[in-house]
Amino acid sequence: MERFFRSLKSEWVPETGYQSFGEAKQAITNYIVGYYSQIRPHRHNDTLPSNVAEKQYRDAYKTVASFTTT
């Protein structure tokens, strides 16, 4: 969790801060949803973004049973 906040502060939050709570909320939401989870490479995930790594995991290990009729 501490790395997340370090990344947020160093990559996204302007040095002068935000003008309002609403501006901060919107910018941080954009960081988490738009950049951190979908674009930013993560060393732990072999440089894949979080969403891509999770999808690969689901596709490989979390298959749903299928029913076939004979």
Secondary structure, DSSP 8 states (H G I E B T S, - for coil): -HHHHHHHHHHTS-TT--SSHHHHHHHHHIIIIIIITTTS-BGGGTTB-HHHHHHHHHHHH---------
